[in-house]
């Protein structure tokens, strides 16, 4: 639900890819602090840092998928609603499969690595690093959540893109788009009651909702890529 917004600052990241940090991140941090309370400012700062690290590495996975196949990358943008990797030119259908898949795979790898490190710390209590182990476990769970979340088959998430790319291997483009749109439409409609249920049950507020009308137009064959 956050828009990209103006750029707060830019830095040169890994692989020489520019990273633009949006001002909307300040809004996200302020909202989290408001919900958590000023007494939890350190916890909010750590959570935002973990979230930004996870999202950046996710987008870096997309960038690697581009560069390894000779597709130039313009920049990575981090904003209050997540992030995206901007290509300098269009990629082929088969190139897109690796590009899209690499983002969630990075989150899965981070979950596995952080889980192993936290298990090693907790299995050696004499080290006295329980606090670090707890943060690593939080980082692991955050990345597992991002992995699962990004594989939900709705646009513009990676799951929706992978579903459409997979269908294109077996069906003509128009039919594949309509099928992906129909699946996405079901999830997009069910998203709102699920969002309310999660908030009332667990107190989690997810600031994202898939576009219902986009999936409607896709399912009706009215969408032109």
C-alpha positions, -999 to 999 in steps of 0.1 A, spaced: 0 0 0 30 23 3 41 41 -29 77 43 -38 79 80 -31 109 103 -35 144 89 -30 159 96 4 195 87 -6 214 64 -30 244 41 -24 264 17 -45 256 -18 -35 269 -53 -43 276 -62 -79 279 -24 -85 241 -20 -86 228 13 -73 204 11 -43 178 39 -40 163 42 -5 128 58 -6 114 83 19 84 60 25 107 39 47 106 67 72 68 64 72 70 26 77 95 30 106 73 57 122 42 35 119 59 6 135 72 28 163 37 42 168 22 7 170 49 -7 193 53 24 215 84 46 222 95 22 249 103 -3 222 123 19 200 154 -4 201 133 -34 191 117 -15 162 151 -3 150 164 -39 150 132 -52 133 134 -25 106 172 -33 101 164 -70 97 135 -63 73 156 -40 51 185 -65 50 162 -93 41 144 -73 14 177 -59 0 192 -94 -3 159 -107 -19 162 -80 -45 199 -87 -49 189 -122 -57 168 -109 -86 197 -87 -97 221 -116 -97 196 -136 -118 197 -107 -143 235 -102 -144 244 -139 -147 223 -140 -178 236 -107 -193 206 -86 -184 218 -52 -172 203 -39 -139 196 -2 -135 190 -1 -97 174 -17 -67 148 4 -49 139 -1 -12 106 15 -1 80 13 26 61 -14 8 91 -36 0 114 -33 -30 120 -40 -66 149 -46 -90 148 -25 -122 162 -40 -154 178 -19 -181 161 -40 -207 134 -67 -210 144 -103 -203 132 -133 -222 106 -156 -207 132 -182 -197 155 -156 -183 126 -142 -162 121 -177 -146 156 -176 -130 153 -139 -122 120 -142 -104 129 -174 -86 161 -161 -71 144 -136 -48 125 -162 -27 154 -186 -29 176 -161 -12 151 -157 16 149 -195 20 187 -197 22 188 -169 48 162 -188 68 183 -220 67 216 -202 76 201 -182 104 183 -212 118 215 -233 118 235 -205 135 208 -200 162 206 -238 168 244 -239 172 243 -210 197 214 -225 218 231 -259 218 262 -243 234 248 -224 264 283 -219 279 290 -193 251 265 -169 267 252 -157 233 215 -165 239 205 -129 230 222 -132 196 206 -166 191 172 -151 197 178 -123 172 190 -149 147 159 -169 152 138 -138 146 157 -132 114 152 -168 103 114 -166 109 112 -132 91 129 -147 60 107 -178 61 77 -155 63 90 -135 33 96 -167 14 61 -180 19 45 -146 14 63 -140 -19 52 -173 -33 15 -165 -30 2 -167 -66 -9 -130 -70 5 -101 -89 29 -84 -84 44 -110 -60 70 -135 -73 45 -163 -69 21 -147 -93 49 -141 -118 62 -177 -115 27 -191 -119 22 -172 -151 57 -181 -164 51 -218 -156 17 -217 -174 34 -202 -205 55 -234 -208 23 -253 -215 -3 -229 -229 -5 -200 -253 2 -166 -238 -34 -154 -237 -47 -186 -221 -18 -186 -196 -26 -150 -185 -63 -158 -181 -55 -188 -160 -30 -169 -138 -55 -141 -135 -83 -165 -124 -61 -181 -97 -49 -147 -86 -84 -133 -85 -95 -160 -60 -65 -152 -37 -70 -114 -41 -107 -116 -31 -100 -139 -1 -71 -116 9 -93 -91 26 -112 -114 51 -78 -132 57 -62 -98 64 -89 -89 89 -87 -123 106 -50 -122 110 -51 -87 125 -79 -95 150 -63 -129 159 -26 -121 160 -24 -83 158 -4 -83 126 -11 -55 102 0 -64 66 4 -32 45 -2 -49 12 -32 -61 -8 -31 -76 -43 -50 -56 -70 -84 -72 -76 -92 -54 -108 -58 -63 -124 -66 -100 -118 -101 -95 -130 -89 -80 -163 -63 -108 -167 -90 -135 -161 -113 -119 -187 -85 -117 -213 -85 -79 -212 -49 -75 -199 -21 -68 -224 14 -73 -210 
